[in-house]
Amino acid sequence: MAATTHTVFNQVPPLAGYDVFGADLALTEAVRRHMSPELFAEARGGLGELGRAAGSAQVQAWGAQANENPPVLRTHDRYGNRIDEVEFHPAWHRLLGHAVGAGLTDAWGRPGGHVRRAAGFLVWTQAEAGHGCPLSMTHAAVPALRTDPALAAEWEPLLTSTVYEQGLRPAAQKAGVLFGMGMTEKQGGSDVRSNTTRAEPLAAAGEYLLTGHKWFCSAPMSDAFLVLAQAPDGLTCLLLPRVLPDGTRNAFAIQRLKDKLGNRSNASSEVEFDGTWARRVGDEGHGVRTIIEMVAATRLDCVVGSAALMRQAVAQAIHHCTYRSAFGGVLVEKPLMRNVLADLALESEAATVLALRLAAAYDADTESERAFLRIAVPTAKYWVTKRCAPLVGEALECLGGNGYVEESGMPRLLREAPLNSIWEGSGNVQALDVLRALQREPMALNAFLQEIGRARGADHRLDRAVKDMLTEFADLTGIEARARRLVERMALVLQGSLLVRWAPPEVADAFCASRLGGDWGTAFGTLPHSLALASVVERARPVERQGRP
């Protein structure tokens, strides 16, 4: 029955039916920058297809359904047999299948693979972030497994497959598999060296039985896991399959699923091992050294994932303000709202540019780029993930009360926003990791300084910020207590140097004036009014431009 009391007007159309990749200038330009023309031409087609799918009403509905119908743990079947299975809504499987099919677990074996995958991960995360966890861990398991050529030969083709097969079966019977990870325990959290899970050697070389627990085991429906346990010679990395080669279930008791703030579609669990069979990866006692490459890759995905949430929040805010009128005009044309939107757009573009630069370093795989990653990944992980929650909160406010209701999608973004700053080591862990690199690895600092030095002389505020940062390096007094402040400065200088080199002048100028020059308040929307804010907002508007990639 039609309403007779009022007419609905001044409502914003849904942001749907658009190309998430093609409408993001910062992202498309970054992909083009870090690829050869031939590779870019190939990648653009696949990323465009993924972007159009991510922006479709159908996939957006899948994301909402996966979030609204969280996974359910089934510990036993109807007959009382222990099965330890997790049931997911069909939308979860559709999202995961599409992502695997688009190559989001395959970066290590193809030219430009990391840039291509990072861009795809950034695009697809905007549809639904929860299922990114198994994608990330599956992708990141490859470098850890390569420490054992035999294991890598067996598992890598399945990890990088574009075929998604749900259900627990022996890996040899599947065309593609997913990996999870089990590191943290009740008593230790991030301090994995305090783990108590035991690994008892068997007669067969490299085989063990595990006894213990994991307090956070993500994606427990995965086909296999990399875990840490105490072997006779110390903490060791092991590969634990859910199903043994003979088809029987490995001992893997899922005690419960975590009831999380956000990331609702993804299952995070507590598990118990009791005579659980596993194979060693790397040498005994070198568990952290073996698994650290996996951790580094998942930390990069924390940066990419946060950049994705930021981009989607900014896109929604600018889209809303482009269509919504208030106080006699369209919101996007109001000077104060324009300031807020431009400030948000700067933060988002800086995160995207930095994330893709790190992915390009993985593709280059030179000694200097590996040294750069050693210090740049924890720096970026610290800062970008911390900027996500306040940005999403401010973007939600741009929609007013409309943004506070679930149907807008903004509350889901806000609940997801803190995750990446916690996963794979919270802020203090990242800051201390940067300190270790500064103190123990001169090549890492040299590579970092060479990177920011490429922008020397281009902006006086950036040059001054670099000088101040070097002064911080020279003073070791209370260095641990000052670690967060130092890493924040490093991240801002790195972002500023990248934007000065590659972003449009109005973007670089606004970033340097506010983040480096100090002409900024303590909340978003406090940029200098004299900047070209309208151009910054227009650049971030989620609409495809004629002739753009």
N, C-alpha and C positions, 0 to 999 in steps of 0.2 A: 504494500500500500504506500503510495507516494506521500511524502510529508507535505502538510499544508501550512505549517506554522512558519517555515522559513525556506530559503533557497541556499544550497551549499555553493559557496564560491570562495575565492582566495585560498584554495587548498593546492598544495604542491603535487604535481604528478609524480608517480614513483620513478626512481632512477633505475630503469630497467630497459632491456633491449639495446644495450650499447656495448662497445668493445672496450673492456677494462684496460687492455694493453694499448690499443691505438689512441685512446683518449687521455693517456698519461704521457705528457711530453717529456717530463724528466726521465721517465723509464725508457721510452722509445729512443730518446737521444743517447742514453747511457749504453743501451744494447748496441746501437749503431757505432758508438765511439770505441767500444772494446772488441769489436769483431771486424774481420776483413769484409769488404763489400760482398764477396761471394757467400761467405758464411751468413752475413746479415740477411741477404736476400732469401736464403733457405730458412733461417730461423724466424724471420718475420711472418712467413705464412703460418707456421705452427703456432706461434705466439698469438697471432691474430685470431686463429680458430679458438684457441684456449680463452682469449679475452672475450670473444663474442659469447662463448658458452658461459663464462663466469658472470657476464652481465645480463644473461637471459633471465626471464621471469621463471623459467622452469628450474634452473640451477639455484636461483635464489630461494625458491620454494624448497628444494632439497636441503639447503643449508638450514632453513628454519625448522624443517621437520627433524633433521638429525639433532639439532639443539634441543628441541622440545621433547624428544623421545630418547632419553639417555640410555646407555647400555645397561643390560641386566645380567647379573651373575647367576649361573646355574651350576651349583657345586655337584649335584647328583642328578642322575636320570630317574625316571619313574620307578625303577626297580631298586633304587638305593645304591647303584654303582657310582663311584666318584668319577665325574667327567671334567669338572673345572673348565667350563666353557662360558664365553661371554656372548650374549646375543645383542645384535645391533639392528637398528631400524633399517629397512631397505634403502633409505636415502643415504645413509652412511656408506653403504657398499657402492652405490652409484657414484658418489663423490670420489671415493677412493679408487674405484675402477677407472674413472675418467682421468684422474691424476696420474695413475701408473701408466695408463695408455698414452698419456702425453709426455712420458719420459721424465717424470719428476723424481724418479729414483735412479736416473742414469745420467751421470755427469762425468765420470772419471775416464771414460774410454773414447770420447769423441771430441774433435776440435771445437773449441768454444763451448764445451759442455757445461762448465760451471756458470758462465754468464747466462747461457740459454736457460739452464735449470733455475738459477736464482730469479730470473725475470718471470719464468713460469710459476715458481713458488710464490712470488710476490703477487702475481695476478690471481692465482687460484685460491690463495688464502683469503682473499677478499670475499669469496663466496661462502666460506665456512672454515674457521681456523682449527677446529678440534682435530680433524683427521690429518692435519699436517704433521702430527707427532710420529706416527709410524712411517710416513714418507721420509721425514728427516732422518730417523734412525736407520732406516733401510739404506738410504743413500750414504750415510756417514759410516756404516759398518765396513765399507769396502777398504779404506786404507788400513784399518786395524787388521783385517783378515789377510792383507797382502804381506804381513810379517811372516806368514806361513804359506808358501807358494802352493802346497797341496790343498790346504783349506780354501785358498782363494780360487784355485782352479775348479773346485767342486761347487762353491757357493756363489761366486761373483756373477756368473751368467744368470742365475736365478734372481739375484738381488737387483740387477740392472734390466731385467726383463720388462717388457711393456704389457705383459699379461697379468691380470689380477685374478687369482683363484682363491676364493674364500673357503674356509673349512680346514680342519686339521687332518693332514695326511702326511706320510713320509715325504720329505722334500724331493726325493728322486721321482716321485709320482706327480709332481706339480711343474707347471711351466713358469711359475714365478712365485717368489716368497717375500715375506715381510720380516724384518728384524726388529726386536726391541732391545732394551738395555736394563740391567739391574745392578746398580752401584750402591745406592745409599741404604743404610740400615738405621734401626731405631736409635742406637746409642751414638751414632757418629754424624749422620747427615752428610754434609759436604766433606767431612774429614774421613775420606774413604780408607785411609791407612789404619783406622781403628776398627775396620770390619772384623767380624768374628766368624762369618761363614767359613766352614772347613772344606778343604778339597783333599780327599784321601786318594793317593795314587792306586791304580789297578795294575794288574800284571802287564796288560797291553800298553805299549809306549804311548804317552800322551793322553791316556784316559783316566778319569777320576770319578769318584762319587762325592756329591756335595751334601752337606748338612748345615742348615742355617735358615736365614730369612732375608728378605729384602723389604724394606719399609716403603719404598716407592719403586714399583716395577711398571713402567708405562707400556701401554698397548699389549696386554697379556694374551690377546688372541693371535699374536704373531707366531710365525713358524719356528723361530729360533731367537736366542738372546745372547748378547755378550754380557758376562757377569764377572765380578771380582770376588775372589775367595782366597783364604789363607792356605797355601800349599806348604809342604815341608820347608821350602826355601823362601817363603814369604808370599806377599800378595801377588796373585797371578790372575791373568785374564783367561776366561774359558768360554767356549761356545756350547750353549745348552739348547738342544732341540726339544720342541714340545712333543714330537712324535719320533720314536726310535726307528731305525732302518727296518726293523722287522714288523712295523705297524703298530706296536704297543705304545701306550701313552707313557711318557716320561713322568717321573714323580714331580709334580708341579701343582701344589695345593694353593689355590687362590682363596685367601681367607676373607677378603672383602674388597669392594671397590671404594675408592675415595669419593667422598661427597665434597666436591670442589666449588670454589667461588664461581669460576667460569670454566671454559674448556669442557662443557658439559657433555658434548657428544663423544668425547674420547674417554676410554677406560684407563684409569690409573689404579694400581692394585697393590695389596700387600700379599706376598707369596711366601710359602715355606718349602724348603728343600729337605727331603729325607731319603737319602740314597738316590739322589738325582744324578743321572749320568751326564758327563760333559767331556769335551775335548779341549786340551790346552791350546791357547793361541799365544805364540811367543814363548819366551823363556820363563821358568818359575822365578818368582821374585821381581819380575819386571812388568807387573800388571798395569801399573799406572802409565809407564812408558809405552806399553802396547796400545792401550785404549785411548791415549791422549789425542791421537789424530782424529778419532771418532768424536771426542769431546769438542775439539776445535771446529770440526765441520758442523756439529749441531749448534755450537755457539754462533757460527755465522748465520745459521738458519734462524736463531733468535733475533738477530739483527734484521734479516730479511722479513721475518714474520712481523716484527714490530713496525717496520716500514710499510708493510701491507696494511696493517690495521690503521696506521696513521693516514695513509693515502685514502682508504675507504671512508674514514671519518671526515677528512677534509672534502672529499668529493661530495659526500652527503650534505655537508654544511653549505658549501658553495652552491650546490644544486638547489637546496631549499631557499637560500637567500636570493637566488636568481629569479625565483617565481613568486615568492611571498612578499606581499605589500603590507606596510604598516606606517603609520604616522605620515601619510601623504605621499609615499613613494615605495619603490622596490627596495628591499633591504640591502641588496648588494651595492646599491648606489649611495647608501647612507655612509658618511665619512667614518663614523666610529665603527660600524660593522665592517666596513671595508678594511679598516686597520686590523681588526681581529682576524678576518679571513686571510689577509696577506701574511700576518704573523704565523698563523697555522700552516699556510702554504710553504713558507720558508722552512719551517721545521721538517715538514714532510719531504720536501725536495732534498734537503741536506741529508736526511736519512737514506733516501733512495740512492743518491749519488754515491754515498759512502758504501752502502751495501754492495752495489754493482762493482765498485772499485776493488773491493775485497774478493769478489768472485773472479774478477779478471786476473788478480794475482794468483789464484789457484790455477787458472788456465795457463798462465805464463810458466809457472813451475820452475823458476830459476832460483839460484841460491839467494840472490838479493830479495826476490819477491817472497820466498819462504821466510826470510828473516823479517821482512816487513810484516807479514801475517802474524808472526809470533807476538808482536807488540800491538799491532793494529786491531786484531780480532778482539782481545779482551777490552781494549780501549773503546772500540765501537760497541761491543756488547754492553759494557757498563753504561755508556751514555745514551745510546739510541733507545734501549729498552726502558730506561728510566724516564725518558721524555714522552713515552707512549701514553701512559695513563693521564697525565695532565692535559695533553693535547686532545685526547678523545673526550675527556670531561668538558673541555671548552667547546669542542665541536658540537657536542650534545646540547650545550646551552644555546648555541646558535639556532637550534630548532625549537627552543623554549619548551613548553609543556609537551609539545608534539614529540620531542626527542626523548622524553622521560617514559614514554609508553613502549611496551615491548614490540608493538607492530612496526615501529620505526626502524628497528634493528640496532639502534644506538645503544640501548642497555646491554645487548649481547657483546658489542664491541668494548664497552667500558668494563664489563666483567672479565673479558679476555685480556685486556691491556696490561695488567700487572704480571701476567704469567711469565713472559720471556725474560723479565728481570730476575726471576727466581730460578727458573729451569736452567740446568747446567752451570750452577754457581751464581749466587746472588751478588749484589754490588760489591761487598767487601772482598769476596773471593776474586772477582775480576780485578779490583784495584790492587790487591796484593800480588796477583799474577803479573800485572804490569810492572810493579816494583821489582819482582824477581827478574823479569826480562831486562829491565834497566840496569840492574846491578850485576847480572851474571852473563849477559849476552850482548857484548858491544856491537856486534853486527846488526842486531835488531834495532838498537837506537840509531845507528848510522843509517840504516835503510829508512827508518821513520823520518829522520832529519832530511835525507835526500828527497823524500817524497814531498814534504812541505816546502822544501827549498826550491822546488820547480815553479813556485808562485812568487818567489822573492822579487820585491820591487813593484809588484802589480797593485798593491793596496797598502797604504801607510798604516792603517789600523791592523792589518794582518801582520805586517813586519814588526810592529810594536808588540803585538801579542806573542809572536815567536820569541822576541827578545826577553819578555817577561817570563816565558816558559823556561827558557834556558837558564835564567837566574834561579828559578825554582829547582832545576836539576842540580845546580851547583851547591845548593844548601841541603845537607843531609840531616839537619837538626829536626827531630820529630817527624821524620819522613813518613813513618807508618801512619801516624795520626793525620798527616796532611795528604794521604794518598788519594782520597776521593777528589779533593780540590785539584790536585795535580792532574789526575786522569781526565777530569772534566775539561781542564784547559787543553790538554793534548787532543781530546776529541773535537773541541771547537776549532782549534787551529787546523786540524786535519780537514774538517768539513769546510772551513773557510778557504783553505788552499785549493780544494777541489772545485768549489763554486767559482772562485776567482778565475780559474783556468777554463772552466767549461760551461758555466751557467750564463744566461743573459746578464748584461750589466746591471739591470735593475734588481735582479735577484741577488747577485753577489754584493752589490752596494748595500742593500737592506740588511743582509746577513752580517756583513762586516761592521756596519754602523751599530747594530743592536747587540749581537753576540760577542763581538770583539772590541768594539769602540766604546761600549758602555752607555750608549744613548738608547736606553731601554728600561722599562720598569720591571716589576717582579711578577707580572701576569701577562698573558697573551693580550694583544691589542694595544700595546704601548710603544709601537714603533714611532720614529720621528715622522711627523705629519708631512714633511717636505719630500718624502721619497715617492717613487712612482708606484704607489700601492695598487692602483687600478690594473696596471700591467701585470703585477705579480699575481693578483687574483685571477685575472683572465687566463693567464698561462696555466693555472691549476684547475680551471673549470673542466669538468668531465664531459668533454665534447670533442669529437674527432675533427681535425682541421683538414681542409682540402689540400691534397698534395703531401700530407705528412705520412710517415710510415704507419 
